[in-house]
Amino acid sequence: MPRRQRVLKRPATKEDKIFGSVLVTRLINRIMMDGKKTVATKIVTNAIKKASDELQVAPLDVVETAVSNVRPNIEVKSVRVGGANYQVPIEPYEARALRLSLTWIVNAARSVKGKPMSDKLKQVLIESYNGEGSAVAKRNSVHQTAAGNKAFAHLAMRIGKKK
């Protein structure tokens, strides 16, 4: 990371070939392990199609609604002030909020044991679409932690100053 210049943003990922969505591509990349993108693509497309059939909703609506239900509005960041560490509630920037929501969805699917990954991801997408399940519980726990630390919100100004 350069010290003086800003890091240039890489161009957005390409749209998915099946659904034509950048969000689905991001989900595929989160699922992918060891560079096996075709395997990840099959898992995600099967999960989305099964979830949309079960919910009787358009496939992209399932993914978009599930991700928006899991996306955090606020998170906590550790700040050291006067020898003590405080958990300061801050609003995450848009790219981080999306990355966190996709990570929580994938981790929730991976934590289920005894099923194929496409079935596990389908179940997590359906639960997240309905506003329940472990991915939404993770978001709620982050929000609850932030609500408990509202007293330290005035320290948020110190986060931007790193010198």
C-alpha positions in Angstrom: 0.0 0.0 0.0 1.6 3.3 -1.0 2.1 5.9 1.8 1.5 9.0 -0.2 -0.8 8.2 -3.0 -4.4 6.9 -2.8 -4.9 3.3 -3.9 -6.8 3.1 -7.2 -10.0 1.1 -7.2 -10.0 -1.9 -9.4 -12.8 -2.0 -11.9 -16.0 -3.7 -10.8 -16.3 -7.4 -11.4 -18.0 -8.6 -14.5 -21.7 -9.6 -14.6 -22.6 -13.2 -14.1 -23.2 -15.1 -17.4 -26.4 -16.8 -16.2 -28.2 -14.0 -14.2 -26.4 -11.0 -15.5 -25.6 -9.6 -12.0 -22.4 -8.3 -10.4 -23.9 -9.3 -7.0 -24.1 -12.9 -8.1 -20.5 -12.8 -9.3 -19.4 -11.4 -5.9 -21.3 -14.3 -4.2 -19.6 -16.8 -6.5 -16.2 -15.4 -5.7 -17.0 -15.6 -2.0 -18.0 -19.3 -2.3 -15.0 -20.2 -4.5 -12.2 -22.2 -2.9 -8.8 -23.0 -4.4 -9.6 -21.1 -7.7 -12.4 -23.6 -8.7 -14.8 -21.1 -10.2 -16.8 -23.5 -12.2 -17.6 -25.5 -9.1 -18.6 -22.3 -7.2 -20.7 -21.2 -10.1 -22.6 -24.5 -10.2 -23.2 -24.3 -6.4 -24.5 -20.7 -6.5 -26.7 -21.1 -9.6 -28.3 -24.3 -8.3 -28.9 -22.6 -4.9 -30.4 -19.5 -6.4 -32.7 -21.4 -8.8 -33.9 -23.8 -6.0 -34.5 -20.9 -3.6 -36.4 -18.9 -6.3 -38.6 -21.9 -7.1 -39.3 -22.5 -3.5 -40.1 -18.9 -2.7 -41.8 -18.3 -6.2 -39.8 -15.1 -6.7 -37.4 -13.9 -9.4 -33.9 -15.3 -8.8 -32.2 -11.9 -8.6 -34.8 -10.7 -6.1 -33.9 -13.6 -3.8 -30.2 -12.7 -3.7 -30.8 -8.9 -3.5 -33.3 -9.2 -0.7 -31.3 -11.7 1.2 -28.1 -9.6 1.0 -30.0 -6.4 2.0 -31.5 -8.2 5.0 -28.1 -9.3 6.2 -26.2 -6.0 5.3 -25.1 -4.2 8.5 -26.1 -0.5 9.0 -23.6 0.0 11.8 -20.6 -1.8 13.2 -18.0 -1.4 15.9 -14.4 -0.5 15.5 -11.7 -0.7 18.2 -10.1 2.6 19.1 -7.3 3.1 21.6 -7.7 6.2 23.7 -5.6 7.0 26.8 -4.4 3.4 27.3 -7.9 1.9 27.0 -9.6 0.2 24.0 -13.1 1.3 23.2 -15.6 -0.3 20.8 -16.7 2.7 18.8 -19.9 2.4 16.6 -19.4 3.6 13.1 -21.3 3.3 9.8 -19.5 1.0 7.4 -18.9 2.3 3.9 -21.0 0.6 1.2 -18.4 -1.8 -0.2 -17.5 -3.1 3.3 -21.2 -3.6 4.2 -21.7 -5.6 1.1 -18.6 -7.6 1.7 -19.6 -8.4 5.3 -23.1 -9.5 4.3 -21.8 -11.9 1.6 -19.2 -13.2 4.0 -21.8 -13.8 6.7 -24.1 -15.6 4.2 -21.3 -17.9 3.1 -20.1 -18.6 6.6 -23.6 -19.4 7.7 -23.9 -21.9 4.8 -20.6 -23.5 5.6 -21.4 -23.9 9.3 -24.3 -26.3 8.4 -23.1 -29.9 8.3 -24.3 -32.9 6.4 -25.7 -31.5 3.2 -24.4 -30.5 -0.2 -23.2 -26.9 -0.3 -25.9 -25.8 -2.8 -28.6 -27.0 -0.5 -27.0 -25.3 2.5 -26.7 -22.0 0.5 -30.3 -22.3 -0.7 -31.5 -22.7 2.9 -29.4 -19.7 4.1 -30.7 -17.6 1.2 -34.3 -18.5 2.0 -33.8 -17.7 5.7 -32.1 -14.4 4.9 -34.8 -13.5 2.5 -37.4 -14.0 5.3 -35.2 -12.1 7.8 -34.2 -15.0 10.0 -31.4 -17.5 10.3 -27.8 -17.3 11.5 -26.6 -14.7 8.9 -29.3 -12.2 10.1 -28.6 -13.2 13.7 -24.9 -12.2 13.1 -26.1 -8.8 11.8 -28.4 -8.3 14.7 -25.6 -9.2 17.2 -23.3 -6.6 15.5 -26.1 -4.0 15.8 -26.7 -4.9 19.4 -23.0 -4.5 20.2 -23.0 -1.1 18.5 -26.1 -0.1 20.4 -24.5 -1.0 23.7 -21.5 1.1 22.9 -23.3 4.3 21.8 -21.7 6.1 24.7 -18.4 6.0 22.8 -19.8 7.4 19.6 -18.1 10.7 20.2 -14.7 8.9 19.7 -15.6 8.1 16.1 -13.7 11.3 15.0 -10.5 9.7 16.1 -10.8 6.8 13.6 -10.1 9.0 10.5 -6.9 10.5 12.1 -4.1 8.0 11.8 -0.7 9.7 12.3 
